Amino acid sequence: MQFSVGVEYAFHSLFYMTDIPEGKTIGIKQIAELNAIPETYLSKVFAKLRKGGIVRSIPGVNGGYELAKPASDISFWDIIEAIEGPSFFFQCAEIRKKSIFTDPAADFSAKCPCLIKVAIQEAEELFRDKLRSRSLRWLRDKVYSDFSDDKKQAIEHWITAV
C-alpha cells in the first residue's frame, strides 16, 4: 500500500491553515509557494479536499480556501479518504472460485467469505481507526510544541500577510 504524494501535500498545506482566523482565506498560490508544491497539482488536491468536506472554496477577489470545519474535527483518515477515495486497499478478486478443486456449480461465497479478505480488511479497519483518532489540531499542537519562538512568529507573520 502506498499513498499518492497528494496526501502529503494535503497534510502539509492544511497544517498551516489551522491558525488562519475564521473568515480569512488563503489562495492556492500562497500555499503552493509556502511548501514549494506545483500550483496546478495542488489545485487538484484542494478540489478533492473541497469535495471531501475538508475545505471550503470562497470565490471572489479576496477568495481562496478555508477549513470547512474546526481542525479538531478533521481526522487524518478524513484527509486521506478525501484524496485517495473510500475503497479498501485490498480488492478480493475471488480467485478461489477458479481453483481446479472448486466445484464450478457451488456458490459458497455467501456461506464462506474469503478469509484472506476478511483478515486484511479487519487489519485495515484497525489502521483506519488509528488514523481517525488523530486530528489536524493534534498534528498542529504536537508540531508547534517543538517550534522555536522565532519560527512561531514567522508563521504568525506569514498568516497575517496572506
N, C-alpha and C positions, 0 to 999 in steps of 0.2 A: 504494500500500500504506500502510495506517495501522493501528497497533496501538491497541487499546482503552486507556482510561485505567487499566484493571485491571492492565496491565503495569507502568505507572509506580507504581501503588500497591504492587504486589508488590515491586518493586525497593527502594523507599524503606522499606517495612516490614521486609523481610529484612535490609537493611543494618544495622539496629540490633539484629538478632538474632544477628549474627556473634560478638558478645562475651559473650553470655549463657552462663554456665557450664553445663556438661553436667549434666543432671538438674534444672535450673531451667527453668520455663516462663514464658511471658508471655501474657496474655489479649488477646483481640481489642479489648476496651475500651481497654486501655492503649496498644496500637499505634495505634488509631484516634485517641485523644486526642493522642498524640505528633505525628502527621502531619496532624491536623485533617481526617481522612477519615471519611465516613459509616460508622458501625459496621456497618450492615446490608449495605452494598455490600462492605466489607472482609471480612465473614464469607463472602460468596460467592467472593471472590478466594482466601481461605485454604482453602475447600473444594476448589477447583481445584488449589491448591498441594499439598494433602494427597493428593489423587488422583494427582497427578504425582510423588509421592515426594520432594517438596522439604521439606515439614514433616511433623511428627507431631503428632497431637492427643492430649493426655493428659487423660482425664476426671477429675472429682472437684473437691473444694473448692479445692485448690491447683493445679488443672489449667490447661491452656492449650495453647500451641503451643511447639514447639522445632524446630530444624533436624533433619531426618531423617538428614543426613549432614554431614560437615565442609564448611565454606564453600568450601574449595579444590576440592571435588568437585561443586559446583553451578555449572554454566556459565550464562552469560547465555541461551544457547539453551534450556537446560532450563527456565528460568523462563518464557520467552516461550512455549515449546511447552505448558507446563502451563496457561497462561492462554488462549492462542489456539487450541490444537489443533495436530495434526501435519501437516495437509494443506498442499500447496504453495499459494502465493499465486495463481499463475496456473492457472486451470482451463480447459483447452482444450476447446471445445465441438465441435471438428472441423467447423466451418462450411465448410471447403474441400470437403467431400463434397456440399454443396448448390449449389456453383457450377454455372452453366449449362455450363461447359466440362468438367465431370467426368462420366465415364461412370457412370450410376447402378448398373450391374451390376458395376463394378470394385470390388474390395476391396483397395485399395492401402495402407491404414493400417498393416498389419503389415510390408509391404515398404518403405514410405516414411513414416517418422514425420513428424509436423508439425514442421518446422524452427523455427517460431516457438516452439512449446512446448519443444523441446529447448534452444534458446538461452536462453530465460528461466529454465528450470529449472537449467541449468548456472550461470547468474549467481546464482540464488537459493542454490544449494548453496555457492558461494563466500561468500555473505553468512552463511549458517548456520555454515560452518566458522569464520569470523572470530568469531562470537558464541560458538561452542563453545570458542574459545581464551581467553575472558575468564571468570573465575570471580567468585563473590561475594566470596571472600577478596581477589582482586586489586582489586576495587572498594573494599572496606573499607580496604585498605592505601594505595591511591592517595589516597583522600579524606582519611583520617586524617592523612596526612603534611602536609596543609595546615591542619589544625585547630590552633587555639591550645591551650596547656596548659589554660586555663580551660574551653574547650569540651570537651576530652577528659575533664576532671574532672567536668564537669556530666553528660556521657554516662555515665561510670562510676557516678556517684551515682544517676542515673535507673535504671540497670540493677540496682543493688543494692536500690533501693527497690521495684521491681516484684515 
